């Protein structure tokens, strides 16, 4: 990318020329993006393999497929959305009519992370394109090969419309010093705080998708076989490098030992087809991340796994974990499952609610009253009942955090609202109005006003 300031100036001119406003233009750009993804598919698959051994099936199901579904959704619903929605003008404006008309925000900065480097860059981009914005996209430098592939895919667009900024933290700092109309950031809490602080200088709105320690509660009346299968899959997907992975597991004391035994066997069934770890298991993204995660493995509490070879960490289970253990002090973001025994659900709720609100919360059980309690008495960005992760994979519901786990949401229809300004427009006829609002003030006007408002004087 050229000088950031020059690119922003070009994008600003392009945007105010009005070229992004029409439905035909936006649909054309979505089609162009879709075709470019397919044209570069082989390069993209190799990039994922080179960066952290992510295999073709996982790339299609957790990265490319979600992006293609988002493009399909936008093409289907965009026309109706940009027409706007009629609204009532209210009694104070009688007679009148109103319209809620979506309008592009303008220049958008998207900063993407390394753990799902394609879909967490492209799904926000699809929303920004659909809403008629210009974009500078900053992929993560940690997933270097995928970042380069993203740049190649987006080379079908002129930089005065869509630009890709490769580079490290210095590039991020340069970008954050500029004035944008929206910053969309996915990443860690510390960096999220910096993003919000920098954006505040320009009064720029931000969407922060951060993360945190997402708890999983497994009750005694759950379907244990199905529960183990879904929890193990969700925990070790992408080698645990998932912002909504079940971070730590509460298991009822009555099924605690059964859970540990079944989870150990499920790991073998999933990841050890020939009594050795499958070649398809993803690597940790960097050496420094590997060292950080390695230090969280308490060998005295090991149930299975625990071996580390270069950037490959085995699926690991730790038992009898306490709140004071090192692994409970930070988001794991790796293939380690700490399992905590519990008897009283009230104590579980107390612990969860005494910490930062997580991005996701998972509960496994069958009692309706308990499920209602989990939904009502805990606070999180999203909830799954008897499932993990899958709420992220649909564009029919929004995805986002709350509190320390983020602000704002996107996916599907919510992306259209996130990347647009919904402009309220009031229409009134020049000569058709009541003169009630104009001076002079009379006793009759006061009487009618108080009557309408329900005020007794």
Protein Blocks (a to p, Z undefined) as FASTA:
>chain_A
ZZfklmmmmmmmmmmnommmpmklmmmmmmmmmmmmmmmmmmmmmmmmmmnopafklmmm
mmmmmmmmmmmmmmmmmmmmmnopaddebjklpccddddddddfbjadddddfklmmlmm
mmmmmmmmmnopacdddddfklmmlmmmmmmmmmmpcfklbccdeddfklmmmmmmpccf
bdcddddfklmmmmmmmmmmnopacdddfbdcddddddfkbcfklmmmmmmmmmmggghp
afkbcfbacddfklmmmmmmmmmmmmmmmmmmnopacfkbccdfbfklmmmmmmmpcfkl
cfgghiaehjaccddddehiafkbmklmpcfkpabdcddddfblklmmmmmmmpccdfbd
cdddfbfklmmmmmmmpccfbdcehiahjlmmpckbccddehjlogcdeehjllmmmmpc
cdddddddfklccfklpccddfklmmmmmmmnopaZZ
